[in-house]
Amino acid sequence: STWRYVKVVNTPVAVGELCSYDLTTLGKAHVRQSIAAAGPIAAIAGVAQHAIAVGSYGFIQIGGVGEMKTKGTPGSGTSLIDSDEVGESMAANDANEASIGMALDTGIDATAVTCLITLNRQ
């Protein structure tokens, strides 16, 4: 597994939530809970594997098998992208979308499920 050490600002993060770079602060060490439709994949910093409070430092996962919250119920083997729900991923609509991981279990709406996280290419 691959990890990134960050400081959480603005909103706390919970297990399985996508974290995006906070564009109001300087540096890639500041993240927040992913906002709805965060934008380009470059905005996604990683996935929290434990709760991190605002103002606290912690590690977020950028590569390997971990837990990721999903919107809807993507099937096992489905490519995942950022969704329009805060802190959640969703099934990719077509092969041209930039994947952030792959579901290894069938997703349960708004629940963290086992996924292969593939953000370590950044």
Disulfide bonds with the S-S distance in Angstrom:
none
